[in-house]
Amino acid sequence: MYSKATVAGHPLHPMLIGFPVAFYTGTLAGFAVYAATGSQFWLNLAIALNVVGVGSALLAALPGFVDWAFGIPRGSAAKTVGLAHAGLNVTALALFAISLGTYVTHWNGPATGATLGLALTSAGMLCTLAAGFLGWMLVQDYHIGIRLTPAQERDELAVQSVDRLSTRRRSAA
């Protein structure tokens, strides 16, 4: 199941996901240091990193959705894992967006505190980590985004046929 959104034959989604992960991590770190020091610099850094994190997450989601919608066969276990992966990423995006909306107005002055920012971005990072685990499952276990050799493709089709047959047998029982 090779990626449908590519550039020069390389899947786009895996190329882009490092950006929101890095910026989300930086946002959480910025809020943590702001909570410890109260320094406006760290709040501003957290806000700026959050803007880029949310924007890059939206950008990474587009080819991810294309791959899920058009690259993974309906009814496959990979489709279900992909949906859970997307759901966790959308939840993380929402948490970081709420944090951004809450704190962006405090660019020129101190916020009332960092507790809400820490809570939202911590929960967002947990969702991102869980989504990353599922994303790795998609690559490692289901070979999403992997260009297979002709021999591997034949093996993959044979395994899918056996899986479909066993699913039918379980359904009939």
N, C-alpha and C positions, 0 to 999 in steps of 0.2 A: 504494500500500500504506500506508494510514493506520494510525496507532497504535491499538491496542485498549485500552490503559490510559490514560485521559484524565481530566482534571478541567476542567469547563466547556469541553470541546472542545479542550483543549490537552494534548499528550502529556506524561505524567508523567516518563518516563525521562530525557529531556533536561533537565527541570527539576531533577532530583535529582543528576545526575552531577557537577555542580560542587563539591558538598560533599566527597565522598571525595577528589577530585583536590586540592582545597585543603588538606584535613587531612593527606593523604599527603605533600604537599609540605612542609607545616609539620613533620611528623614527621621527615622526612629532614633538614630544616634544624636542628631541635632536636638530633638526634644529632650532626650536624656540629659545632655550637657546643659541645655537651657534650664531644666528642672533643678540641676545641681548648682548652677552658678547664677542664674537669673540674668545672664548677659544677653542683651538684645541681639548681638551678632548671631548667637546660636539659634535663636528663634527665627531670625531672618534667613539663616542658612536652611533650617528645617522647612520653612515655607517655600523657598526657591527650589530646593530638591524635590519637594512634594509636587510642585507645579510640573517639573520635568518628568517625575515618576508617573504621575497621572497621564500626562500627554503621551509618554512613550508606551505606557500600558495600553492605551487606546490604539496606538499604532500597531503594537504587537498582536493585539486581539484580531485585527482584520485578517491577516493571513492564517491565523490559527482557526478562525471560524471557517474560512474557505477550505482549509484542509479537513476540518471535521465534517462540514456539510457535503463536500464533493469527493473527498479522498478516502473516507472510511465507509465500508459497506454497511448498509442498514441491517439492524438485527445482530450485529457482531458485538462481542464483549468490548472490543476497542471503542465502539460508538458510545457505550455506556460510560466507560472510563473517561473518554473524551468529554462527555457532558459534565461529569463530576469535576474534571479538571477545569473546564470553562466556568462552572458555577463558583468554584472556590476563587478563581481569578477575578470574576466579576464582583464577588463579595469583598475581596481585598481592595479592588478598585473603588468600590463604594465607600469603604471605611477610610481610605486615604483621601477620597474626594470630600467626605464629610469633615475630616480633619482640616483639609485645605480651606473649605468654606468657613470653618469656625475661626481659623487663625489668620487668614489672609488680611483681614482688616486691622490686624495688630502689627503691621509692617513698621509703622512709624512710632509705635509705643508699646509698652509692655502689655502682655496678655494677662488675664486674671490668674493664670496658672498653667502649668504644663500637664496636669493630671489627665485631662481629657485627651490631649494630643498623644500622650504616652499610651493611654488605654486604647485609643483607636488605632494607632500605628502598630502597637504590639499585636493586637488582634489581626490587623491586616497582614503583618509579617507571618503570623502563624498560618493564616489562610494561604499565603504565598508559598510557604514551605510545603504545606500539604499538597497544593496544586503542583509544585515542582516534583514531588514524589510521584504523583499520578502522571505527569508529563514524561518523566523518565520511564515509567511503566509502559507508556505508549510507544516509546522508542525501543526499549530493551525487550519487552515481552511481545509486543504486537508489531514491531518493525515499522511504525509510522514514520515516514520521512526518510526511510532507508532505501537506497537504490540497491536492489538485489541482483545478483548474477542470474543468468538463465537457469542454472541448476537450482539455485535457492528459490527462484520463483516457482519452479515445478514442485519443490518440496513444500513450499508455503501453500500452494493450491491443494496439494494432497492432504495437508493437515487441516485446512479449512473444510474440505470435503468430509473428512472423518468427524470433525466437530459438528458439522451440520447433521450428519447421519446420527450421531449419538444424541443430539438435541431432539431430533424427530422421534427417536426411540423412547426417550424420556417423556416426551409429550404424549405419545401414544399409550404409555403405560398408566 
